[in-house]
Amino acid sequence: MLMDIFLTLHFILLLLISLRVLARDNLTAPARLAWLVILFILPYVGVVVYWLFGEVHLGRNFERNYKQVINKLHQNNPEVLGSATAIEAIKPEYRAAFAYSANVTGFRTTLGNRAELMADAAETSRRMIADFDAATDHIHVLYYIWLIDGMGIDTAQALIRAAKRGVTCRAMVDGMGSRKMVRSKIWREMQEAGVQVSVALPFRNLIKVLLFSRIDLRNHRKITVIDGKIGYSGSRNCADPEFRVKPKYAPWVDIMMRIEGPIVAQNQMLFASDWLMKNPETPLDSFPYFTEPLTTIPKRFDKDKATTEDGESTDSDSESAGLAAQVFADGPTQRQGTTPQFLGALISQAEHTLIISTPYFVPDYSLVSVLCATAYRGVEVTMIFPKKNDSFIVAATSHSYYLQLLEAGVKIYEYKPGLLHAKTLTVDGEIGLIGSTNLDLRSFDLNYENNVVFSDKALTADIVERQYQYIADSKSISLTEVKNWPLIYRIWNNVVATMGPVL
């Protein structure tokens, strides 16, 4: 009798969860199949795992409030969103990704920006702290990981110094990535000095999080804004390259750029959206926006414009136009599939070269397909991954795609000196993308991310040069080598990759 009751409950539980999986229209077919396999192979573990990680939501109130905050910011400061005609300064063959990004985020192209690629972590730290010490009005920072190390302490102390001289300082961190910082002495010292601090997606009520949300939905952004006029964008958290929480993979190699111009205002608005979600009492005018271009605005790009005998454009305005750029930001409160669709548009525009570096490669099928298609049509596609990854699951999943990519003609390199954490993408030496987004399903569906996509030959050339420095310190992976991997290793990679949609 008890066994019959147990079997009945067992069947009902699996049926209900399976029906829930089958009823979700926002799941891809591979993800749906992966969840069903887990549920039927490991039924009780599978049910618990699905309860904790199966649904991408932060609660109805959170999503509604977040959209209200975004709408209010956009309505109050529409000039920050950029001009609808600024995209005309970009070559027609590269406009599609910029147009898609503007449509889904509201951030359109801005003109008259300046950007400088930082040489290394030491220069980033030195320049950033110097900018903090020169701030006169405000400093806003948001980091996924803020460690109590050299960079972490230096940043905190610079904020303390700024707050003591009357500069408004706001510091926000992710509840999971910076959990030790939030409980630290230096965090309390920041508060005592007048630095306004806040925690995105905190764990104060863990039971509530487990019951009504997901514990692994995180704010992965890295935003730094000084006086509304200077910003930093890239892959680096507030941490030393030695990354003491995972020292065996050090150094962590990041890429950062110092930015000025209207693009900083878009990062400011992005910071404001996250800050206001936790601090709705903060006045909207606490976030100053400077949207005037730093340089001359170019005329509409004319593909047929006359050129000199050397092939150079005669449009002097284009030479002084500065960086054409816009923020691309995504998160679990936006439409699912936004990031892979944006990346697909960006990649498919490549005509000659495409170079990508990413530490975590757990793509969806559409991204793998567009990468292969781009290589098959003759574009030189190069991908750079770390040789030693801090996640063996990610490493196995990445390796499962090597054969398919190599057969399509994609060049694969594995960076040897440390964990290559830089997220870069360049197209034809014309278009670049730098930011926090990894090429994995976590960045696509679960994390709040921020990036800058831009059109500028000089800056793109600097990033391409950095990418080739990564390649120089990497091992080239050949098709023959991958084909000779032991059968058990290939099976392991493919089994792990099968679970990729639920990682």
RAWO-V329694 format. One record per residue. PHI is phi as a letter, one per 40 degrees, with the letter a starting at -180 (none if undefined). PSI is psi in radians with two decimals (none if undefined). Layout:
phi,psi
PHI,PSI
PHI,PSI
This chain:
phi,psi
none,-0.86
c,-0.65
c,-0.68
c,-0.74
c,-0.75
c,-0.80
c,-0.65
c,-0.80
c,-0.69
d,-0.82
c,-0.75
c,-0.73
c,-0.84
c,-0.67
c,-0.78
c,-0.81
c,-0.70
c,-0.73
c,-0.66
c,-0.76
c,-0.76
c,-0.45
c,-0.22
c,2.01
c,-0.35
c,0.12
c,2.43
c,2.80
c,-0.76
c,-0.69
c,-0.72
c,-0.77
c,-0.72
c,-0.76
c,-0.72
c,-0.67
c,-0.80
c,-0.76
c,-0.63
c,-0.44
c,-0.75
b,1.29
d,-0.84
c,-0.75
c,-0.72
c,-0.70
c,-0.77
c,-0.77
c,-0.71
c,-0.69
c,-0.68
c,-0.64
b,0.02
c,-0.55
b,2.40
c,1.60
a,2.67
b,0.23
g,2.54
c,-0.71
c,-0.72
c,-0.86
c,-0.72
c,-0.79
c,-0.67
c,-0.75
c,-0.63
c,-0.73
c,-0.80
c,-0.82
c,-0.71
c,-0.77
c,-0.75
c,-0.70
c,-0.66
c,-0.50
b,1.15
c,-0.40
c,-0.42
c,-0.48
c,-0.22
g,3.05
c,2.48
c,-0.40
c,-0.18
c,-0.47
c,-0.33
c,-0.23
c,-0.19
c,2.48
d,2.41
d,-0.62
c,-0.18
b,0.15
c,-0.40
d,-0.82
c,-0.67
c,-0.71
c,-0.72
c,-0.82
d,-0.79
c,-0.66
c,-0.65
c,-0.38
b,-0.39
g,-0.27
c,1.93
c,3.12
c,2.41
b,2.64
b,2.86
g,0.57
c,2.81
b,2.53
a,2.51
b,2.17
c,2.21
c,2.47
c,-0.69
a,-3.04
c,-0.66
c,-0.77
c,-0.69
d,-0.85
c,-0.81
c,-0.83
c,-0.70
c,-0.81
c,-0.66
c,-0.70
c,-0.66
c,-0.78
c,-0.35
c,-0.08
c,2.48
b,-0.30
b,-0.98
a,2.78
b,2.22
b,2.18
b,2.51
a,2.14
b,2.44
c,-0.87
b,2.20
b,1.85
c,2.75
c,1.26
b,-2.80
d,-0.96
c,-0.70
c,-0.78
c,-0.75
d,-0.74
c,-0.79
c,-0.77
c,-0.60
c,-0.66
c,-0.69
c,-0.79
c,-0.76
c,-0.77
c,-0.67
c,-0.43
c,0.21
g,0.06
c,2.33
c,2.10
b,2.23
b,2.22
b,2.21
b,2.46
b,2.83
c,2.46
c,-0.52
c,-0.88
c,-0.51
b,0.56
c,-0.59
c,-0.64
c,-0.72
c,-0.48
c,0.13
c,2.89
c,-0.71
c,-0.53
c,-0.73
c,-0.66
c,-0.65
c,-0.81
c,-0.77
c,-0.51
c,-0.14
h,0.06
c,2.22
c,2.15
b,2.67
a,2.71
b,2.12
c,2.36
f,1.06
c,2.99
b,0.45
d,-0.68
b,1.44
c,-0.68
c,-0.73
c,-0.72
c,-0.79
c,-0.60
c,-0.64
b,0.04
a,-2.69
b,2.37
c,-0.36
b,0.23
c,2.00
b,2.80
c,1.80
c,0.17
c,2.74
b,1.76
b,2.30
b,2.14
b,2.22
b,2.07
f,0.33
g,0.05
b,-0.39
b,2.43
a,2.90
b,2.39
b,2.47
i,-2.72
b,-0.13
c,2.31
c,3.11
c,1.39
a,2.68
c,2.74
d,-0.43
c,-0.34
f,1.30
c,-0.35
c,-0.35
a,1.11
c,-0.41
c,-0.30
b,-0.03
c,2.76
c,2.61
c,2.12
b,2.00
b,3.02
b,2.33
b,2.61
b,2.54
c,2.22
b,2.61
a,2.70
h,-2.95
d,-0.40
c,-0.48
c,-0.63
c,-0.62
c,-0.69
c,-0.63
c,-0.77
c,-0.62
c,-0.76
c,-0.78
d,-0.68
c,-0.71
c,-0.69
c,-0.77
c,-0.43
c,-0.59
c,-0.38
b,1.16
c,-0.27
c,-0.19
c,2.21
c,2.51
c,-0.51
c,0.14
c,-0.07
b,1.54
c,2.46
b,2.26
b,1.92
b,0.08
c,2.34
c,2.62
c,-0.30
b,3.10
c,2.38
c,2.28
c,2.80
c,2.97
d,2.38
c,2.25
b,1.93
c,-0.48
c,0.23
d,2.50
c,2.56
b,2.86
c,3.06
c,-0.44
c,0.00
g,0.10
c,2.56
c,2.50
c,0.03
c,1.69
c,-0.49
c,-0.65
c,-0.56
c,-0.50
b,0.22
c,-0.33
g,-2.94
c,2.27
c,2.05
a,2.77
a,2.73
c,2.36
b,2.02
b,2.54
a,2.88
a,2.99
c,-0.20
c,-0.02
c,3.04
c,2.33
c,2.45
g,-0.01
d,-0.86
c,-0.87
c,-0.55
c,-0.72
c,-0.82
c,-0.66
c,-0.73
c,-0.72
c,-0.80
c,-0.70
c,-0.24
c,-0.24
c,2.34
b,-0.46
b,-0.95
b,2.56
b,2.12
b,2.27
b,2.37
b,2.38
a,2.45
c,-0.48
b,2.04
b,1.58
b,1.27
c,2.89
c,2.97
c,-0.60
c,-0.66
c,-0.74
c,-0.72
c,-0.78
c,-0.57
c,-0.81
c,-0.76
c,-0.67
c,-0.72
c,-0.72
c,-0.50
c,0.20
h,0.01
c,2.42
c,1.82
b,2.20
b,2.31
b,2.38
b,2.12
b,2.80
c,2.46
c,-0.65
b,1.94
c,2.56
c,-0.07
b,1.98
c,-0.45
c,-0.77
c,-0.74
d,-0.80
c,-0.74
c,-0.77
d,-0.79
c,-0.47
c,-0.33
c,-0.11
d,-0.82
d,-0.83
c,-0.75
c,-0.79
c,-0.68
c,-0.51
c,-0.20
h,0.11
c,2.36
c,2.28
b,2.30
b,2.53
b,2.08
c,2.27
c,-0.63
c,-0.43
a,-2.81
c,1.89
c,1.82
b,-0.03
c,2.27
b,1.81
b,2.63
a,2.19
b,2.50
b,2.03
f,0.36
g,0.25
b,-0.70
b,2.46
b,2.74
b,2.22
b,2.47
i,-2.56
b,-0.14
c,2.18
c,2.84
c,1.08
b,2.87
c,-0.41
c,-0.82
c,-0.58
c,-0.70
b,-0.45
b,-0.44
b,2.62
c,2.20
b,2.81
a,2.44
a,2.87
b,2.18
b,2.37
a,2.81
b,1.91
a,2.09
c,-0.72
c,-0.86
c,-0.71
c,-0.67
c,-0.67
c,-0.71
c,-0.68
c,-0.73
d,-0.72
c,-0.71
c,-0.69
c,-0.46
c,-0.69
c,-0.76
c,-0.67
c,-0.46
b,0.42
b,2.85
c,2.29
c,2.29
c,2.15
c,2.77
c,-0.68
c,-0.75
c,-0.79
c,-0.69
c,-0.44
c,0.03
d,2.50
d,2.56
d,-0.73
c,-0.60
c,-0.72
c,-0.68
c,-0.77
d,-0.83
d,-0.75
c,-0.59
c,-0.79
c,-0.72
c,-0.54
c,-0.56
c,0.02
d,-0.75
c,-0.28
b,0.12
c,none
